[in-house]
Structures are given as C-alpha cells and as structure tokens.
C-alpha cells in the first residue's frame, strides 16, 4: 500500500501485539491455580459494562482490563471446575 502525504502514522504490528504474548502466557500459566468461582464484585462489573470511549485506548490498559475480567470470571479451563450436567440420577 502506498502512503500519501497527510496519511496518519500507524503503529507496526509488533508494536501493537508486543505485550500480548507475555500476558497470555501469564494467564495460561495461572489456570491450574485459578479459583473456579468468579470473584468480580458489583462495582467491577459496573466498570466493565461501560461503553468504550470514542478515542483510541492504550493497549496495555485495555489488556489489563481484559486480564482482570478473565481473572474475575468463572474459570472453566482449570482443574478446579466441576460442571453441572443436568439429567436424571442413575
């Protein structure tokens, strides 16, 4: 793609995804010890329900919000989760 004078400067892909692998690796490594019960309180959930702003957000701040939300959710990927399977008892 050819850039023209006046085009906005865009960050490179490595700049945009730079912190993602480390945060993802940390999250995946924590699954084995993660509680299966969600820990998000009412105030935390209210904060998550807010619509995003009109301006671009800082990637690290956005990743922190996503990480915090994932940490507060009911964790079904770890070994401590026992799902309820409906049906008649035998």
N, C-alpha and C positions, 0 to 999 in steps of 0.2 A: 504494500500500500504506500502510495506517495503522500508525503506530508506537504501541506501548503502553509504559506505564511499565515499566522494567526491561529493555526490549529493548537488545541490545548495539549500540553505535555502530559503524557500518560505514563504511569509507573510501569516498569518491566514486570513480567510475570514472576521472576524471582523475588522482586521487592514485595509484590502482593502476597505471595504464599510463603514467604520466608519463615514466619513464626508458626505456621500451621503444623508442619510435621512434628516439631517438638511438643506442642500442646496435645496433639493427637496421641503421640507415643506416651506421654504422661498419663493421659486419660485411660488409655487401654491398659497400661501397667497397673492402674489403681482399681480395675474392675474386680479383681479377686478379693480385695478387702472392702469393697464398697458395700454399704448397707443396702438391703433390698427395700427399705422403707423410705419414701420420699421425705425430704427434710425442708422443703420450701414452705415458708410461712406466708401468711396473707399479704404482708407488705411486699415480700419478694415477688409474689405472683402478680400483685398490682403493678409493680415496676415493669415486669415482663410484658404486661398487657398494653403498655403504652405504645402508640404507633411510632414508627421510626420518623426521624426528622427529615426535613427537606434537603438538608445539606449532607455531603458525604461524611461518613463517620470514620474515626480512626480504627484501623484493622485490629490492633491489639486490644482496644476497648471492646470492640464487637466480639472478638474471640473470647474475652474474659466473660462477657455476658452469656455466651453460648456454653462455655465450660461450667459456669456457675449454675445455669439452668439444667444442664445434663447431670451435674452432681446432686441437684435437689430432686431430681425425678425418681420415680420408682425404677430401680435398676433391675432389669430382667436379664441382662447378659452375664451377670456374675453368678458364682456358685451358691449364693445365699437365697436366691429367689426360688420359691416353690409356688408355681402357678396353680390356680384352682381349675380343675377340669370338671365341668358340670356333667351330671349323669347319675344314674341310679347306682347305689352301692350294691356290691355283689355279696 
